[in-house]
Amino acid sequence: MIKRLHSNKTLSKIVSTSTTVYLAGQVADDRSVGVTEQTQQILAKVDDLLAEAGTDKTKLLSVIIWLADINEKDAMNKAWFDWIEPEHTPARACVESRLAHPDIRVEMKIEAAL
């Protein structure tokens, strides 16, 4: 069974199967701040969405991170290292990309086990 939450005509914020949860790309709500703070906001949203789906960050499978400027990777990682549990690191990719709006510095796509 596939379950979709917070859906609109474009996307669902959460899609889950009996074994896996997929989160739509997450961006910060307050985009006036730097990449570290945007990352902190995103990770807080990820915690909330994963909890709503019945899982948590210890069950991360894969994370894709897009940065508007790859030179901000260390600033993003500052928030990431504070948040991630070292014994539960997912497969991860981090790439530079032009994002949907110039004030978005980072976006993340998450997959986790249930």
Contacts in CASP RR format, 6 or more apart in sequence:
PFRMAT RR
TARGET T0000
AUTHOR 0000-0000-0000
METHOD contacts of the structure
MODEL  1
MIKRLHSNKTLSKIVSTSTTVYLAGQVADDRSVGVTEQTQQILAKVDDLL
AEAGTDKTKLLSVIIWLADINEKDAMNKAWFDWIEPEHTPARACVESRLA
HPDIRVEMKIEAAL
1 17 0 8 1.000
1 18 0 8 1.000
2 15 0 8 1.000
2 16 0 8 1.000
2 17 0 8 1.000
3 14 0 8 1.000
3 15 0 8 1.000
3 16 0 8 1.000
3 17 0 8 1.000
4 12 0 8 1.000
4 14 0 8 1.000
4 15 0 8 1.000
5 12 0 8 1.000
5 13 0 8 1.000
5 14 0 8 1.000
5 15 0 8 1.000
5 16 0 8 1.000
5 52 0 8 1.000
5 53 0 8 1.000
6 12 0 8 1.000
6 13 0 8 1.000
6 14 0 8 1.000
7 13 0 8 1.000
11 24 0 8 1.000
12 24 0 8 1.000
13 23 0 8 1.000
13 24 0 8 1.000
13 49 0 8 1.000
14 21 0 8 1.000
14 22 0 8 1.000
14 23 0 8 1.000
14 24 0 8 1.000
14 49 0 8 1.000
14 52 0 8 1.000
14 53 0 8 1.000
15 21 0 8 1.000
15 22 0 8 1.000
16 22 0 8 1.000
16 53 0 8 1.000
16 114 0 8 1.000
18 114 0 8 1.000
19 113 0 8 1.000
19 114 0 8 1.000
20 61 0 8 1.000
20 111 0 8 1.000
20 112 0 8 1.000
20 113 0 8 1.000
20 114 0 8 1.000
21 50 0 8 1.000
21 53 0 8 1.000
21 54 0 8 1.000
21 55 0 8 1.000
21 110 0 8 1.000
21 111 0 8 1.000
21 112 0 8 1.000
21 113 0 8 1.000
21 114 0 8 1.000
22 110 0 8 1.000
22 111 0 8 1.000
23 46 0 8 1.000
23 49 0 8 1.000
23 50 0 8 1.000
23 109 0 8 1.000
23 110 0 8 1.000
23 111 0 8 1.000
23 112 0 8 1.000
24 109 0 8 1.000
25 107 0 8 1.000
25 108 0 8 1.000
25 109 0 8 1.000
25 110 0 8 1.000
26 42 0 8 1.000
26 45 0 8 1.000
26 46 0 8 1.000
26 49 0 8 1.000
26 107 0 8 1.000
26 108 0 8 1.000
26 109 0 8 1.000
26 110 0 8 1.000
27 38 0 8 1.000
27 42 0 8 1.000
27 99 0 8 1.000
27 100 0 8 1.000
27 104 0 8 1.000
27 106 0 8 1.000
27 107 0 8 1.000
28 37 0 8 1.000
28 38 0 8 1.000
28 39 0 8 1.000
28 41 0 8 1.000
28 42 0 8 1.000
28 104 0 8 1.000
28 105 0 8 1.000
28 106 0 8 1.000
29 41 0 8 1.000
29 45 0 8 1.000
30 37 0 8 1.000
30 38 0 8 1.000
30 41 0 8 1.000
31 38 0 8 1.000
31 101 0 8 1.000
31 103 0 8 1.000
31 104 0 8 1.000
31 105 0 8 1.000
32 103 0 8 1.000
33 41 0 8 1.000
34 75 0 8 1.000
34 105 0 8 1.000
35 67 0 8 1.000
35 69 0 8 1.000
35 72 0 8 1.000
35 75 0 8 1.000
35 76 0 8 1.000
35 105 0 8 1.000
35 106 0 8 1.000
36 75 0 8 1.000
36 76 0 8 1.000
36 78 0 8 1.000
36 79 0 8 1.000
37 79 0 8 1.000
38 104 0 8 1.000
38 105 0 8 1.000
38 106 0 8 1.000
39 75 0 8 1.000
39 76 0 8 1.000
39 78 0 8 1.000
39 79 0 8 1.000
39 80 0 8 1.000
39 106 0 8 1.000
39 108 0 8 1.000
40 79 0 8 1.000
40 82 0 8 1.000
40 83 0 8 1.000
42 106 0 8 1.000
42 107 0 8 1.000
42 108 0 8 1.000
43 79 0 8 1.000
43 80 0 8 1.000
43 83 0 8 1.000
43 108 0 8 1.000
46 57 0 8 1.000
46 108 0 8 1.000
46 110 0 8 1.000
47 56 0 8 1.000
47 57 0 8 1.000
49 110 0 8 1.000
50 56 0 8 1.000
50 57 0 8 1.000
50 59 0 8 1.000
50 110 0 8 1.000
50 112 0 8 1.000
53 112 0 8 1.000
53 114 0 8 1.000
54 114 0 8 1.000
55 112 0 8 1.000
55 113 0 8 1.000
55 114 0 8 1.000
56 112 0 8 1.000
57 83 0 8 1.000
57 84 0 8 1.000
57 85 0 8 1.000
57 88 0 8 1.000
57 112 0 8 1.000
58 85 0 8 1.000
58 88 0 8 1.000
59 88 0 8 1.000
59 112 0 8 1.000
59 113 0 8 1.000
59 114 0 8 1.000
60 88 0 8 1.000
60 89 0 8 1.000
60 90 0 8 1.000
60 110 0 8 1.000
60 111 0 8 1.000
60 112 0 8 1.000
61 90 0 8 1.000
61 91 0 8 1.000
61 111 0 8 1.000
61 112 0 8 1.000
61 113 0 8 1.000
62 90 0 8 1.000
62 91 0 8 1.000
62 92 0 8 1.000
62 110 0 8 1.000
62 111 0 8 1.000
63 90 0 8 1.000
63 91 0 8 1.000
63 92 0 8 1.000
63 93 0 8 1.000
63 108 0 8 1.000
63 109 0 8 1.000
63 110 0 8 1.000
63 111 0 8 1.000
64 92 0 8 1.000
64 93 0 8 1.000
64 94 0 8 1.000
64 95 0 8 1.000
64 108 0 8 1.000
64 109 0 8 1.000
65 76 0 8 1.000
65 92 0 8 1.000
65 93 0 8 1.000
65 94 0 8 1.000
65 95 0 8 1.000
65 106 0 8 1.000
65 107 0 8 1.000
65 108 0 8 1.000
66 94 0 8 1.000
66 95 0 8 1.000
66 96 0 8 1.000
66 97 0 8 1.000
66 99 0 8 1.000
66 106 0 8 1.000
66 107 0 8 1.000
66 108 0 8 1.000
67 73 0 8 1.000
67 76 0 8 1.000
67 94 0 8 1.000
67 95 0 8 1.000
67 96 0 8 1.000
67 97 0 8 1.000
67 105 0 8 1.000
67 106 0 8 1.000
68 96 0 8 1.000
68 97 0 8 1.000
68 98 0 8 1.000
68 99 0 8 1.000
68 102 0 8 1.000
68 104 0 8 1.000
68 105 0 8 1.000
68 106 0 8 1.000
69 96 0 8 1.000
69 105 0 8 1.000
70 94 0 8 1.000
70 95 0 8 1.000
70 96 0 8 1.000
72 105 0 8 1.000
72 106 0 8 1.000
73 94 0 8 1.000
76 94 0 8 1.000
76 106 0 8 1.000
90 111 0 8 1.000
90 112 0 8 1.000
99 105 0 8 1.000
99 107 0 8 1.000
100 107 0 8 1.000
END
